[in-house]
Amino acid sequence: MTLDSKSEAFSPKRLARIGGIIYLIIIVFGVFGEIFVRNKIIVAGDPAATALNMLASPMLWRFGIAGDLLMHVCDVPLIVIFYILLRPVNKNLALLNLSFNLIQTTVLVANKLNLLMTMFLLGDAEYLKTVDLAELKTLSYLFIKLHSYGFAVGLIFFGFVCIVEGHLIVKSAFIPGIIGRLLQLAGICYLLNSFILILYPEQSSMIILLPCFIAELALALWMLIKGVDEPKWKLRMQGV
């Protein structure tokens, strides 16, 4: 089935609602990993305390990694849904948005290896006994730091996703423009947060990401509850 030849059988509103459910799942997994796992286990600037917490709750750490990976699996269908919904506005920009999104997801998936490495270093394998335990704890903490920077690198691409996606939503007329503007603000915040961490790490603060959470939650809820304005979407689709 193609959207062009069988448009009557295709419901963009239903697709948007499916996307809203997936988006909310992504948000839940993201909040779980950051707030209920890493924020609970990682002690800033203290490798020994962090290692102690990780060794005390190894399954929690593993569940955090698994949740992150499931979140990124959900990214893929959501990326496709956004491309289908937004391509009537501007096909080239929708493709650019898809490309930025895929790069972001690829970077973040690869970045999970850093969290796995922290567990390997604190394991009880025989070959680890040749290295001092304090050094292993420090190395484990360094991989956690590397993960935070890898996360920031991935969010640079997602910042551009939010800016492009926000522009397409503003121009669409079938999703409220205010949500598009909020998403563009979120994109700017993502970019600022990442480059501040890279250039001036001592000035970095997660508070700058609060508008991002509000914008993405608003978009997810709108997609789930309202979907899209089907007549306006189909009118746009006729021009593709």
Buried (B, 14 or more C-beta within 10 A) or exposed (E): EEBEEEBEEBBBBEBBBBBBBBBBBBBEBBEBBBEBBBEEBBBEEEBEBBBBBBBEBEEBBBBBBBBBBBBBBBBEEBBBBBBBBBBBBBEEBBEBBBBBBBBBBBBBBEBBEBBEBBBEBBEEEEEEEEEEEEEBBBBBBBBBEBBBBBBBBBBBBBBBBBBBBBBBBBBBBBBBEEBBBBBBBBBBBBBBBBBBBEEEEEEBEEEBBEBBBEBBBBBBBBBBEBBBBBEBBBEBBEEE
